[in-house]
């Protein structure tokens, strides 16, 4: 899953970016509100974590513009404005949740998971992805095969989720890297091949197919 983080405090932004990457997300971090629209039109994000007080364009304006074009992207406001009226205003603008600084990073992760689950429900998307005997729960970050838990690294999980979300398509290496890496992260030359190899060992050698010169897909269930 890919998250867009918009936070102008450099120290806090780096902390959140590092935490969410450890939590298995690809994260793109912006420090200005007027750059958000370009990012949203360029990449597919599952959640927007948005500060209210931003240079260039305030978070309130960013959210209002997003909702004006009926975009259903889950948005989590993070802000130092802790008054009841501030929270009401933020939610009325269209935020899915509101987290007051300073906050616990584990709570941030939990609220992101909840916002993504609600967004999936609103779009009538399945909360759990299934293909053959394999089930993947994006919110709980849990994978089972024939009902038994499968232990995956965060990046193995991200590759598998990308494949299962588009189970009838062949994804190129670049598309899979999009699910793994945020801006500025070094892309390891053989990372996708290594993750695919590990997934085959854990889920069955025939679960993921290679389409030469095109990429990877899931075998027919």
Number of C-alpha atoms within 10 A of each C-alpha: 21 23 23 24 22 25 27 19 12 11 10 13 17 12 11 20 22 13 17 20 19 12 14 20 23 24 25 21 21 19 19 18 24 17 14 23 12 9 15 14 9 9 13 15 19 21 22 25 23 28 26 23 20 20 13 11 15 16 25 21 15 20 22 14 14 18 15 10 8 9 10 16 20 22 24 24 23 23 21 14 16 12 10 9 10 14 19 12 13 23 16 10 15 19 24 23 18 22 20 14 13 10 12 10 13 12 11 18 15 13 17 24 18 17 23 23 22 16 20 18 12 10 10 9 12 12 17 15 16 18 16 12 13 19 21 23 16 18 15 13 15 15 23 16 17 11 10 11 13 16 13 17 11 15 22 20 23 26 21 22 22 19 21 19 14 12 19 12 13 17 20 15 16 11 15 19 20 20 24 26 22 20 12 9 11 8 14 9 8 9 15 20 12 11 19 19 14 16 22 14 12 14 17 11 13 12 19 19 16 15 12 7 8 11 16 22 22 21 14 12 10
